[in-house]
Amino acid sequence: MAVLTVPLAILLALAAAWATLALWYRLPVSEVTRGFVAGLFALVGLLTVAALFGRWRFKAVLAFAVAFAVVLMWWRTIKPVENASWAPDVARQVTGEFHGDLLTLTNVRNFEWHSTTEFVEQWTTRTYDMRKLKTVDLFMSYWAGPEIAHVIFSFGFEGGEQLPWSVEVRRRAGGAFSPLADLFKSNPLVIIAADERDVVGVRSNFRGEDVQIYRLKASPDQARALLREYVADANALATTPQFYNSLTTNCTTTVVKMMRVVGDRVPFDWRLIVNGYLPDYAYDRGAVDTSVSLAELRNASHIDQRARDDGLSPNFSMAIRLGVPSPVPQDSP
């Protein structure tokens, strides 16, 4: 019995911590009441762990299990909000329709950014010829050091047109992103399709993020398959909202799709969680240009200076790719 006590104590402590934070972030009452209820559950958890080493262990664990079950039942009732006062840049969910080889997207974002808070809001409907889709590029936008980045995939068409996709938090007006809070059903998920001058340019030119681009080794057929997945996900999200989750449902979950682009398996790797190291993972898996060293590839990938020099001109997509190694694309089957 003593051998099981320590693992059980750890399990109960983790369960109590999760329930405490869930109550703190999501219980629909005043802050004072939330604090009281969350604190009370934390106290119950501590007393239960302490009771494991005494004569009342079975009754304590049973009481905790009942309380935790009640929290779980309440948790399952929490659903994403469909209509709210959303921040302008995440106010609309893109959707798409295929008519043969033509893809028509509604609510493609095309904001003109003048600062992080000043912009001209524009949403458009656009049609793309899937037969002209040729490339897929990976953007990594580092906003919290080298370990964490925002991931954007951009699809390139004949003629130089780019169509980036970004999985983001659908925050309310005046709200902010919180990795901890968004583990607890705080905000819905939104999928954005946009201009690169918008979704990439705002990060490189105004938010001061370290934006890097990696050109992926993918055939046109693989690129089309990946884009179709994005459209299917966007349409499903428009019908059935989901919560953003900092670990399980976020921009990094698209890594699996990135590796599908090169027709590869996706073995588990710590870099799938600490997503700032995804370029290293992609390099090891042969998904990017490996004719140069990873250090050379990283050095050439930084777009910030090129983006600022360009100033979000109509040639932005071309300017930020100057000097970036491009792998020889795979032939379509």
Disulfide bonds with the S-S distance in Angstrom:
none
